[in-house]
Amino acid sequence: MKLLKSKQGIFVQINEAYYHLTEADWDQLFNRTNLLASLSDEISTLSPVAAPADLLAPIGSQEVWAAGV
């Protein structure tokens, strides 16, 4: 399972399938209780969509220290 952030929103990739999540805020997504189970439950109600375009850096308001060092 991979999480992808794009200009269109947040997507989950499982194997070759992509799912567009209803959550629009990256920080709120990562603050969910039991994230893996929460995502698995949500994905079970969604249909696969096309791969997202215009990917963004996978970060919200978190601090980044020594990135790339």
Order of alpha helices (4+ residues) and beta strands (2+ residues): beta-beta-beta-alpha-alpha
